Amino acid sequence: MINNNIKQNSNAHDKVFKVYNLKHPEIYNSVEQSRIKKIILSVVKKNKNLRVLDVGAGTGNLALKFLDLNCKVTASDVSKKSLGLLKELSNNNPNLKLAIIKNKKLPFDENQFDIVCTYSVLHHIPDYLFTVQEMIRVCKPNGFIYIDHECNENKWNPNKTLSEYNALTKQTNLEHLKKLLKTREIFSQDFWKSLLIMMFIYNRHKREGDVHVWKEDHVEWGKIKDLIKKNHCKIINEINYLMYKPLRGLKLYKKYKNKCNDTKYMIIRK
C-alpha cells in the first residue's frame, strides 16, 4: 500500500517530469552542474564498479554523472515517469537499474551500496531524518553518504549581504509568467487547481510536494549531524555555498559567492 504523502509526491512529479529541468534553472546551469561533477569525481576517484544508490533520482541529475564514471547506479524515486525519462537520457545504459519507492523504508537490504546520494530531496520528505537513517543503513561500511542542495540556516536568517543578493536576484512576476509559458504549465489543469488551493484552501500548498521549505519548518542540519554521530559515522566534508541564480548572470554571483551562503552539502563516511 503506497504511503499517502509518497503518492502525492509521485503524482506531482509525474505531471512535471517533462519540464522539470526547465523549471529549475538554479540546478540546471553550468555553474551548478560543474560543482556537482567535481564533488562526484572526488568521491568516486579512480575506483571501478562502485555500486551507487541515488535516492530521489528524478530525471538523473546525479545518476547520469555517476554512470558517466562507469558506476553501477540504482536510481530510486517515487515518480515512475521521471525514472522512465532518466532511462531514455541514459541511452538505456546497462549499468542503470530503476527502483520505485513506495514506502518510507528504502527497498534495499543493509550494507548494499558503496555510495548513497540524494540531491534537493530531503525537503520533500515529511520524516527526512528517517530517510537519512535509511541511507546510512543501506550504505556499506566505509562507504559514503552524499547529501546536497538543501538550504542551510542562513537561508532562514539571512544577514545583510545575503538579503541584498536575494533582493537583486528575486524573480519578477513577469519573469515568472515567462517561465510558466516556456514550460507550458500555465495551460495545465493542475496549475490552476493548485493556484485555487493556495488562494482559498491552504496557502502553503506546493505543487511539487515541498514540505520543509518554511522558516519554522525546514531541514535542520543540526539534527542530521546528531543522527550521523549516533550511527558512529564521520563527516568527511561539509561545505556551505551560495545557490547560483542564473537569471541575473555570473558577474553578480561572483561578487557575492565568497561573501554569503544559503545552501549546504555534506559527505559522510559510514
Secondary structure, DSSP 8 states (H G I E B T S, - for coil): ---HHHHHHHHHHHHHTTTHHHH-TTTSSHHHHHHHHHHHHHHHTT--S-EEEEET-TTTTTHHHHHHTT-EEEEEES-HHHHHHHHHHTTS-TTEEEEE--SSS-SS-SS-EEEEEEES-GGG-TTHHHHHHHHHHHEEEEEEEEEEEEE-HHHHS--HHHHHHHHHH---HHHHHHHHHHHTGGGSHHHHHHHHHHHHT-TT--TT---SEETTEE--HHHHHHHHHHTT-EEEEEEEE----GGG-HHHHHHHTTT---EEEEEEE-
